[in-house]
Amino acid sequence: MKNWIIIVAALAVVGCGSNDFMPKPKGFNRIDLPEHAYQVLPDSFPYQFEFSQYAKILKDSSWIAERYWIDVYYPELDATLQLTYKPINNKEQLMQEYYSDSYKLTSQHNVKAYAIDEKVLHLPNGDYASFTELEGEVPTQLQFHVSDSSLHFLRGALYFKTATQNDSLAPVIRYVKEDALHMLETLKWD
């Protein structure tokens, strides 16, 4: 009987001795990203650029998609750079419409974005591109558009098929941003 009392007393002292339990904080998944490597877009488009070797070119499947609209899809990251192409055909009014639509699409994110940073890039081919980064819980974290001002207009937007918070996706967003910048730097019109 004495052994039983000693065991119960020992368990009471050990079991109730510490109230220092702290739950573990939420963690973030580790995302291992490969080194950047590029390949050339097939020559069946009115534009050419180098894109990531870890991405696939898919035909845009939306109901409004046009012939040269594509998705640069990263299967391992479940990220898509949606590219829409419009011919201008030396029509100033069309070019102005496309620029206006592009800015409208970006400004629709003002409600959820806490920062919108637009940069104008001078590209090696002589064109200028508008490259916009959006911060906050927005559906697209970066958008860009570029034109040669006479024949071609190309717009891009990054999307993720996930409900993961954008702060958790920050390394992936930075990775795809570098790829998008490389695409613009290697852009050529046919």
C-alpha positions in Angstrom: 0.0 0.0 0.0 2.9 2.4 0.8 4.2 1.9 -2.8 0.9 2.8 -4.2 0.8 6.1 -2.2 4.3 7.0 -3.2 3.5 6.4 -6.9 0.3 8.6 -6.8 2.2 11.3 -4.9 5.1 11.2 -7.4 2.7 11.4 -10.4 0.8 14.4 -8.8 4.1 16.3 -8.3 5.4 15.5 -11.8 2.1 16.0 -13.6 1.1 19.3 -12.0 4.5 20.7 -11.6 4.7 22.7 -14.9 2.3 25.2 -16.4 4.7 26.4 -19.0 3.1 24.7 -21.9 3.2 26.9 -25.0 1.6 26.0 -28.3 3.9 25.9 -31.3 3.5 28.9 -33.6 2.2 28.3 -37.1 5.0 27.5 -39.5 5.6 28.1 -43.2 6.3 25.4 -45.7 9.8 25.3 -46.9 9.8 26.0 -50.6 12.9 24.8 -52.5 13.2 26.6 -55.8 15.5 25.5 -58.6 18.1 27.7 -60.2 16.7 29.8 -63.1 17.1 28.2 -66.5 15.5 29.2 -69.7 14.3 27.9 -73.1 13.0 29.7 -76.2 9.3 30.0 -76.9 8.3 28.1 -80.1 8.3 30.3 -83.2 4.5 29.9 -83.9 3.7 33.2 -82.1 4.0 36.8 -83.2 6.3 37.3 -80.2 9.3 35.4 -78.9 11.0 35.3 -75.5 12.9 33.0 -73.2 10.8 31.3 -70.4 11.6 29.0 -67.5 12.6 25.4 -68.3 10.4 24.5 -65.3 7.3 25.9 -66.9 4.9 24.6 -69.6 3.2 26.6 -72.4 -0.5 26.0 -72.3 -3.2 27.4 -74.6 -5.4 29.8 -72.6 -8.6 27.9 -72.0 -10.9 30.8 -71.0 -14.0 31.4 -73.0 -12.7 34.8 -74.2 -9.3 33.5 -75.2 -7.8 34.5 -78.5 -5.4 32.8 -80.8 -2.1 33.9 -79.2 -3.1 33.9 -75.6 -1.1 31.5 -73.5 -0.4 30.4 -70.0 3.1 30.0 -68.8 2.3 27.3 -66.2 4.7 26.2 -63.4 3.4 22.8 -62.4 5.6 22.5 -59.3 4.6 25.9 -58.0 1.0 25.8 -59.2 1.5 29.3 -60.6 0.4 30.7 -64.0 1.7 33.7 -65.9 -1.3 34.5 -68.1 -0.2 36.3 -71.3 -2.7 38.0 -73.6 -1.6 39.3 -77.0 -3.4 41.9 -79.2 -2.4 43.1 -82.6 -2.5 46.9 -83.0 -2.0 47.1 -86.8 -0.9 50.7 -86.6 -4.2 51.9 -85.1 -3.5 54.5 -82.4 -7.1 54.1 -81.0 -6.6 50.3 -80.5 -3.3 50.9 -78.7 -4.9 53.5 -76.4 -7.8 51.0 -75.6 -5.3 48.2 -74.7 -3.3 50.5 -72.4 -6.5 51.8 -70.8 -7.8 48.2 -70.3 -4.5 47.1 -68.8 -4.5 50.0 -66.3 -8.1 49.3 -65.4 -7.4 45.7 -64.7 -4.6 46.6 -62.4 -6.5 49.3 -60.6 -9.3 46.9 -59.8 -7.0 45.5 -57.1 -6.9 48.9 -55.2 -9.5 47.5 -52.8 -7.3 44.7 -51.4 -3.8 45.9 -52.3 -1.9 47.9 -49.6 0.8 48.7 -52.1 1.0 49.0 -55.9 4.4 49.7 -57.3 4.7 50.4 -61.0 8.0 50.7 -62.8 8.6 51.6 -66.4 11.4 49.4 -67.9 13.4 50.2 -71.0 13.9 46.9 -72.7 16.8 45.7 -74.9 14.6 45.7 -78.0 13.9 49.4 -77.5 10.4 49.1 -76.2 9.1 50.3 -72.8 7.2 48.0 -70.5 5.1 48.8 -67.5 5.8 46.3 -64.7 3.5 46.5 -61.7 3.9 44.7 -58.3 0.9 44.4 -56.0 1.1 43.7 -52.3 -1.7 42.5 -50.1 -4.2 39.7 -50.4 -4.8 40.3 -54.1 -5.4 37.6 -56.8 -2.5 38.7 -58.9 0.8 39.8 -57.4 2.4 41.2 -60.6 1.2 42.5 -63.9 2.9 43.9 -66.9 2.3 45.2 -70.4 4.5 46.0 -73.3 4.0 47.3 -76.9 6.1 48.3 -79.8 3.6 51.2 -80.3 2.6 50.1 -83.8 1.9 46.4 -84.3 2.0 44.4 -81.0 0.6 44.6 -77.5 1.3 42.0 -74.8 0.0 41.9 -71.3 0.9 39.4 -68.5 -0.5 38.7 -65.0 0.6 36.2 -62.3 -2.0 33.9 -60.7 -1.8 31.1 -58.1 -4.4 28.4 -57.8 -4.2 28.4 -54.0 -5.8 30.0 -50.9 -2.3 30.3 -49.3 -1.6 33.8 -48.0 0.6 35.9 -50.2 3.2 36.4 -47.5 3.8 32.7 -47.5 4.1 32.7 -51.3 6.7 35.6 -51.2 9.7 33.4 -52.3 7.7 31.9 -55.2 6.4 35.4 -56.2 10.0 36.7 -56.3 11.1 33.6 -58.3 8.4 34.0 -60.9 9.0 37.8 -61.0 12.6 37.2 -62.0 11.4 34.9 -64.8 8.8 37.5 -66.0 11.6 40.2 -66.1 13.8 37.8 -68.1 10.9 37.2 -70.5 10.5 40.9 -71.0 14.3 41.4 -71.4 14.4 38.7 -74.1 11.2 39.8 -75.9 11.3 40.1 -79.7 8.4 40.7 -82.1 7.9 38.7 -85.3 
